[in-house]
Amino acid sequence: MKIAVGTDHGGYELKQGLIRELKSQGHAVQDFGTFSPEPCDYPLIGAKVGQAVSRGRADRGLLLCRSGAGMAIVANKFPGVRAAVCQTVSAATHSREHNDTNVLVLGADQLNLLKSKAILKGWLATSFAGGRHARRVHQIELIEKRLMSSSRKRGSKKGFPLSRE
């Protein structure tokens, strides 16, 4: 599986261990940074991962920041991305089964490497349940399409800048 990974400085150390884990499981990892523990702007990194998943360049995404909230907000701006902050294995497996999440977001302040590995492993191993959940995910997709269509009609800018402004 191709997995896009990104973090801000708050999750840098945790990201290093999770990338090693993903590679040891045979996954292809695309690391979008950050590449040091120096402070950085999480929206730029979250956008790169969100865009990779949205455009199909990655099957799934993994994002980390201190709380997880900021990265989830950014990733969910991209069409087709369903990102969820999960702090337990149960939350992660439910997000896959019920919501077909394709981006897992972890809050590094609440997790250690061992717990993060367990959450990631459960999330990757869980399939979408379909059934009544498919109907609900489809409803989310329809809402997203309506919103995208109405923003195009209002003349919003095309593309997305992925640089510091």
C-alpha positions as CSV (number, residue, x, y, z in Angstrom):
1,M,0.0,0.0,0.0
2,K,1.2,3.5,-0.8
3,I,1.0,5.7,2.3
4,A,1.6,9.5,2.4
5,V,3.0,10.6,5.8
6,G,3.4,14.1,7.3
7,T,4.0,15.8,10.6
8,D,4.8,19.1,12.1
9,H,7.6,19.5,14.6
10,G,5.3,18.2,17.4
11,G,5.1,14.7,15.9
12,Y,8.5,14.5,14.3
13,E,10.0,11.9,16.6
14,L,6.9,9.8,16.5
15,K,6.8,10.0,12.7
16,Q,10.3,8.5,12.5
17,G,9.3,5.4,14.4
18,L,6.0,5.0,12.5
19,I,7.7,5.3,9.1
20,R,10.1,2.5,10.1
21,E,7.1,0.4,11.2
22,L,5.3,1.0,7.9
23,K,8.4,0.1,5.8
24,S,8.9,-3.1,7.9
25,Q,5.4,-4.1,7.0
26,G,6.2,-3.7,3.3
27,H,4.3,-0.4,2.7
28,A,5.7,2.2,0.3
29,V,6.0,5.5,2.2
30,Q,6.1,9.0,0.8
31,D,7.4,11.3,3.5
32,F,6.2,14.9,3.1
33,G,8.0,16.2,6.2
34,T,8.9,17.8,8.3
35,F,12.4,16.6,8.3
36,S,13.6,18.1,11.6
37,P,12.2,19.0,15.0
38,E,12.4,22.7,14.1
39,P,9.1,24.6,14.3
40,C,7.2,24.6,11.0
41,D,3.7,25.3,9.6
42,Y,1.5,22.2,9.8
43,P,-1.1,23.4,7.2
44,L,1.5,23.2,4.4
45,I,2.5,19.6,5.3
46,G,-1.1,18.5,6.0
47,A,-2.1,19.9,2.6
48,K,0.6,17.8,0.8
49,V,-0.7,14.6,2.4
50,G,-4.3,15.5,1.8
51,Q,-3.6,16.3,-1.8
52,A,-1.7,13.1,-2.4
53,V,-4.6,11.0,-1.1
54,S,-7.2,13.2,-2.9
55,R,-5.5,12.8,-6.2
56,G,-4.9,9.1,-5.8
57,R,-1.1,9.3,-5.6
58,A,-1.4,7.6,-2.2
59,D,-3.8,4.9,-1.0
60,R,-3.9,6.3,2.5
61,G,-2.4,9.0,4.6
62,L,-0.9,9.4,8.1
63,L,-0.6,12.8,9.8
64,L,0.7,13.8,13.2
65,C,0.7,17.0,15.2
66,R,0.5,17.7,18.9
67,S,-3.3,17.3,19.2
68,G,-4.2,15.9,15.7
69,A,-6.9,18.5,15.3
70,G,-5.0,20.9,13.0
71,M,-3.9,18.3,10.6
72,A,-7.3,16.7,10.4
73,I,-8.9,20.1,9.6
74,V,-6.4,20.7,6.8
75,A,-6.7,17.1,5.3
76,N,-10.5,17.2,5.3
77,K,-10.4,20.2,3.0
78,F,-9.5,18.0,0.1
79,P,-12.1,16.2,-2.1
80,G,-12.4,12.5,-1.2
81,V,-10.4,12.7,2.0
82,R,-11.9,11.4,5.2
83,A,-9.5,12.1,8.0
84,A,-10.1,11.2,11.6
85,V,-8.2,11.9,14.8
86,C,-7.9,8.6,16.6
87,Q,-6.4,8.0,20.1
88,T,-7.4,4.4,20.5
89,V,-7.3,1.2,18.4
90,S,-11.1,1.0,18.7
91,A,-11.6,4.5,17.4
92,A,-9.3,3.8,14.5
93,T,-11.0,0.5,13.5
94,H,-14.4,2.1,13.8
95,S,-13.3,5.0,11.6
96,R,-12.3,2.5,8.9
97,E,-15.4,0.2,9.3
98,H,-18.0,2.9,9.5
99,N,-16.5,6.0,7.7
100,D,-14.0,4.5,5.3
101,T,-11.4,6.9,6.5
102,N,-8.3,7.2,4.3
103,V,-6.2,9.5,6.5
104,L,-5.4,8.6,10.1
105,V,-4.4,11.5,12.3
106,L,-2.6,11.0,15.6
107,G,-2.1,13.5,18.4
108,A,1.5,13.0,19.4
109,D,1.1,14.6,22.8
110,Q,-1.3,11.9,23.9
111,L,0.5,8.9,22.4
112,N,3.8,7.0,22.6
113,L,5.3,4.9,19.9
114,L,4.0,1.6,21.1
115,K,0.4,2.8,21.3
116,S,0.7,4.6,18.0
117,K,1.9,1.5,16.3
118,A,-1.1,-0.5,17.6
119,I,-3.5,2.2,16.4
120,L,-1.9,2.3,13.0
121,K,-1.8,-1.5,12.7
122,G,-5.5,-1.8,13.6
123,W,-6.4,1.0,11.2
124,L,-4.5,-0.5,8.3
125,A,-5.9,-4.0,8.9
126,T,-9.5,-2.9,9.0
127,S,-11.7,-2.9,5.9
128,F,-14.7,-0.7,5.2
129,A,-17.9,-2.6,6.4
130,G,-20.1,-1.3,3.5
131,G,-23.8,-1.9,3.9
132,R,-25.6,0.9,5.7
133,H,-22.2,2.6,6.2
134,A,-21.7,2.9,2.4
135,R,-25.0,4.8,2.2
136,R,-23.7,7.3,4.7
137,V,-20.3,7.7,3.1
138,H,-22.1,8.3,-0.2
139,Q,-24.2,11.0,1.5
140,I,-21.0,12.7,2.6
141,E,-19.6,12.5,-0.9
142,L,-22.8,14.1,-2.3
143,I,-22.5,16.9,0.3
144,E,-18.9,17.4,-0.7
145,K,-19.8,17.5,-4.5
146,R,-22.6,20.1,-3.8
147,L,-20.2,22.3,-1.8
148,M,-17.5,22.1,-4.5
149,S,-20.0,22.8,-7.2
150,S,-21.4,25.9,-5.4
151,S,-17.9,27.2,-4.7
152,R,-16.9,26.9,-8.4
153,K,-20.0,28.8,-9.3
154,R,-19.0,31.6,-7.0
155,G,-15.7,31.9,-8.9
156,S,-13.3,30.5,-6.4
157,K,-9.6,30.2,-7.4
158,K,-8.4,27.0,-9.1
159,G,-5.6,25.0,-7.6
160,F,-4.1,25.2,-4.2
161,P,-0.9,26.9,-3.3
162,L,1.4,24.6,-1.3
163,S,3.9,27.3,-0.3
164,R,4.3,29.7,2.6
165,E,2.3,32.9,2.1
